[in-house]
């Protein structure tokens, strides 16, 4: 089975997100308060997506625009 690079990245991301979510649920259900006190909250994990995604989009968009301008001239 052949897959594209984007599909492989998405599969890796979903696997990683599921593992992180499972770990957070497991730690939240345990009685060890010191362990859960050191973990960042769900909002911190949720903010990783826009913190990485927005600059990544801007860089790729600028690169694409530069390539479009080069092909026009």
PALOSE-272068 format. One record per residue (C-alpha): residue number from 1; chain; x, y, z. Coordinates in steps of 0.1 Angstrom, whole numbers, padded with zeros to 4 digits. Layout:
<nodes>
<node pos="NUM" unit="A" x="X" y="Y" z="Z"/>
...
</nodes>
This chain:
<nodes>
<node pos="1" unit="A" x="0000" y="0000" z="0000"/>
<node pos="2" unit="A" x="0014" y="0033" z="-0010"/>
<node pos="3" unit="A" x="0007" y="0065" z="0009"/>
<node pos="4" unit="A" x="0016" y="0101" z="0005"/>
<node pos="5" unit="A" x="0037" y="0121" z="0029"/>
<node pos="6" unit="A" x="0007" y="0141" z="0042"/>
<node pos="7" unit="A" x="-0012" y="0109" z="0050"/>
<node pos="8" unit="A" x="0018" y="0095" z="0070"/>
<node pos="9" unit="A" x="0021" y="0127" z="0089"/>
<node pos="10" unit="A" x="-0016" y="0127" z="0098"/>
<node pos="11" unit="A" x="-0014" y="0091" z="0109"/>
<node pos="12" unit="A" x="0016" y="0099" z="0131"/>
<node pos="13" unit="A" x="-0001" y="0129" z="0146"/>
<node pos="14" unit="A" x="-0033" y="0110" z="0153"/>
<node pos="15" unit="A" x="-0014" y="0082" z="0169"/>
<node pos="16" unit="A" x="0006" y="0106" z="0190"/>
<node pos="17" unit="A" x="-0025" y="0126" z="0200"/>
<node pos="18" unit="A" x="-0042" y="0093" z="0211"/>
<node pos="19" unit="A" x="-0012" y="0083" z="0232"/>
<node pos="20" unit="A" x="-0011" y="0117" z="0249"/>
<node pos="21" unit="A" x="-0048" y="0117" z="0255"/>
<node pos="22" unit="A" x="-0046" y="0082" z="0269"/>
<node pos="23" unit="A" x="-0018" y="0091" z="0292"/>
<node pos="24" unit="A" x="-0036" y="0122" z="0304"/>
<node pos="25" unit="A" x="-0067" y="0101" z="0312"/>
<node pos="26" unit="A" x="-0047" y="0075" z="0330"/>
<node pos="27" unit="A" x="-0029" y="0101" z="0351"/>
<node pos="28" unit="A" x="-0062" y="0119" z="0358"/>
<node pos="29" unit="A" x="-0077" y="0087" z="0371"/>
<node pos="30" unit="A" x="-0048" y="0079" z="0394"/>
<node pos="31" unit="A" x="-0047" y="0090" z="0430"/>
<node pos="32" unit="A" x="-0012" y="0103" z="0428"/>
<node pos="33" unit="A" x="-0017" y="0141" z="0430"/>
<node pos="34" unit="A" x="0020" y="0150" z="0426"/>
<node pos="35" unit="A" x="0022" y="0133" z="0392"/>
<node pos="36" unit="A" x="-0008" y="0151" z="0378"/>
<node pos="37" unit="A" x="0003" y="0184" z="0393"/>
<node pos="38" unit="A" x="0034" y="0184" z="0370"/>
<node pos="39" unit="A" x="0014" y="0177" z="0338"/>
<node pos="40" unit="A" x="0003" y="0206" z="0318"/>
<node pos="41" unit="A" x="-0035" y="0210" z="0314"/>
<node pos="42" unit="A" x="-0055" y="0201" z="0282"/>
<node pos="43" unit="A" x="-0055" y="0237" z="0272"/>
<node pos="44" unit="A" x="-0017" y="0238" z="0270"/>
<node pos="45" unit="A" x="-0017" y="0208" z="0247"/>
<node pos="46" unit="A" x="-0045" y="0224" z="0226"/>
<node pos="47" unit="A" x="-0025" y="0256" z="0222"/>
<node pos="48" unit="A" x="0004" y="0237" z="0206"/>
<node pos="49" unit="A" x="-0016" y="0233" z="0174"/>
<node pos="50" unit="A" x="-0021" y="0270" z="0167"/>
<node pos="51" unit="A" x="0013" y="0280" z="0181"/>
<node pos="52" unit="A" x="0030" y="0257" z="0156"/>
<node pos="53" unit="A" x="0003" y="0258" z="0128"/>
<node pos="54" unit="A" x="0000" y="0295" z="0123"/>
<node pos="55" unit="A" x="0037" y="0303" z="0118"/>
<node pos="56" unit="A" x="0040" y="0271" z="0097"/>
<node pos="57" unit="A" x="0011" y="0283" z="0075"/>
<node pos="58" unit="A" x="0026" y="0318" z="0071"/>
<node pos="59" unit="A" x="0060" y="0304" z="0061"/>
<node pos="60" unit="A" x="0045" y="0280" z="0036"/>
<node pos="61" unit="A" x="0022" y="0307" z="0022"/>
<node pos="62" unit="A" x="0051" y="0332" z="0018"/>
<node pos="63" unit="A" x="0072" y="0304" z="0001"/>
<node pos="64" unit="A" x="0043" y="0297" z="-0023"/>
<node pos="65" unit="A" x="0038" y="0334" z="-0031"/>
<node pos="66" unit="A" x="0075" y="0338" z="-0038"/>
<node pos="67" unit="A" x="0074" y="0308" z="-0061"/>
<node pos="68" unit="A" x="0043" y="0322" z="-0079"/>
<node pos="69" unit="A" x="0060" y="0356" z="-0083"/>
<node pos="70" unit="A" x="0091" y="0339" z="-0098"/>
<node pos="71" unit="A" x="0071" y="0319" z="-0123"/>
<node pos="72" unit="A" x="0053" y="0351" z="-0135"/>
<node pos="73" unit="A" x="0084" y="0370" z="-0142"/>
</nodes>
